[in-house]
């Protein structure tokens, strides 16, 4: 009662009223920030004026005129905007494959570090400690200049790995499936199967929820999808996908898929490097599940697989996912080092466009906006997944 | 209280379990051949180790290692003028002296770090360097020893401790002035030279040192009750953390001069340092925020119950505790920033990694690519691994995980 009286009375002058002060403080703060930004922009304008430049994105519609040797189908006669898009797709390509590889390496090494086998444990430990403490760029240069361009043989006498994979100084050649004419027919089955799988997933999930039983609706959906896709494969006349194997012709390989030296080096470097960090995260996550939990689960009568699935994994994942997200983001951002080993990612294409057009401000804005969007999308996706894991746990 | 601790100690000591002597055979069976799967794993990893080690040995014995000593000066300090090299050594002496002083007065981890540094310099002095270099190296150990002695004498004296902290803080600008020079007194080195590995060190130290105050302010701003402050700080942190360092360096190399008035045209090195500071500040802010979040609410409540206002609570109660907690995280950040300085090569600054290109361009050293990269890898590995070891030890002594 008393305090109410004091605040409502007009005895406090406005310059000592905390509410007024807070508003004034914030307005002042914003003014200072705005003045700083205005100063920078003003300088920018003056500098551009003296250089006879202006800001605008019309140059994106001009012909790019430089070659990009990999990624989407592209001609030097295409416009700058498309060239930049090719760069973005290349970044996403190396980031997605890198994330998958790094996760596999990370899980294997992380589990190996907890192995009961002394030798395996030590090996995994050495891998993590060596890789984590050497700069990524040194590792990338090592993979690119030393391994890909120096240690590997010329195309003529390539190193053959089982499964007709060829390692050469010009890149890596792997067998690859290419679409034939009947591919589009098969795609109908695939899309239909996907739709049906989603329906099955939703139905099964609501059913399980109503019955309050744990289960794997995703397994049901996956089964439906695979069945329909397989059925479609046999129902379509002719094989929708044909496997082509790289074959050495006169000077080079034909058929199969060509992975450029810089792509391979970048992929190896990024996944080996990030894998070491993920291994530590996985190890910490598994160690974070207390022994009592596992013992209690066993005491209740759960089987080994059930203990892992229902008790250990949900709790470990809760610890693992947030740092894992930041590792995925790191990998995506680190893929920008591609520019230093000549892979055409968005940073590389962006700086090339800058060199051709001299549009510094616009290109930097575009590059940063692209990375920010990718970071945002990844963290949104992982946050969604994280929230789901939390719900499962409760 | 002291007595109680003593008692606890002795009880612990008495109850220490007896060391079990495990026969070799049993150890092997338990750790390598406990199951069929383990047998297979052991065989596979032994094969792996044998191939890798043999391959490495075969290569290392035939490698042209002479490329390293022949270019050592270029790699480490670039084209830093030989007549001014004493300035680099003097900086080293100062750091060694301070390390020794702290080691002498604190003991524990600090003592081990300073003795290790002195030992390393003695070991290096035994290696076949030119006699002048050997003399300087011995000097490092001497400086550390003198510092150690003084620190040991000054142990527990209050003003000694204050002097130590002040000296550490002052060593930062003094080193920069010594290394780069200052108009009128010491000739300025600046961009007349390529700095080599020295630049990686300076870049990381400057980045962490300058970003620390900014990072603390940003962290406080992000936790502020004023929405405007909070939004601006959060936006800065998230934008910087969302883009790769290389894009910021690109911006520094081509766009920063467009944002400044026509009469201010900072040198490329300065711009690189500004970028590293701006970049590192965002990560520093997140580290400090982690520390701030670890402080229990009771601390705030108790401090305000005593009658402190918000600013005083932050400065006197919260920050001292929070910053102590984040020291290991800052060391971790230093390590990654140190490794990130290799990216300077992207904007044509000749740091350690980029300087190797000019060596490989030399016809005499063609084909020494493996040797150079392995050398760089080893240099970084030794420094980063020892720093991360120190930070892990610190985590234990500071008891970060125990809150």
Interface residues (C-beta under 8 A of the other chain):
Chain A: X22 X25 X26 X27 X29 X30 X33 X40 X43 X44 X46 X47 X48 X50 X115 X116 X117 X118 X119 X120 X123 X129 X130 X132 X133 X134 X135 X136 X137 X138 X139 X141 X142 X145 X146 X150 X329 X333 X334 X336 X337 X339 X340 X347 X351 X354 X360 X361 X364 X367 X368 X371 X372 X375 X376
Chain B: X31 X32 X34 X38 X41 X42 X45 X46 X48 X49 X225 X226 X227 X228 X229 X232 X239 X241 X242 X243 X244 X245 X246 X247 X250 X251 X254 X255 X257 X258 X259 X260 X261 X262 X335 X339 X340 X342 X343 X345 X346 X353 X367 X369 X370 X373 X376 X377 X380 X381 X384 X385 X388
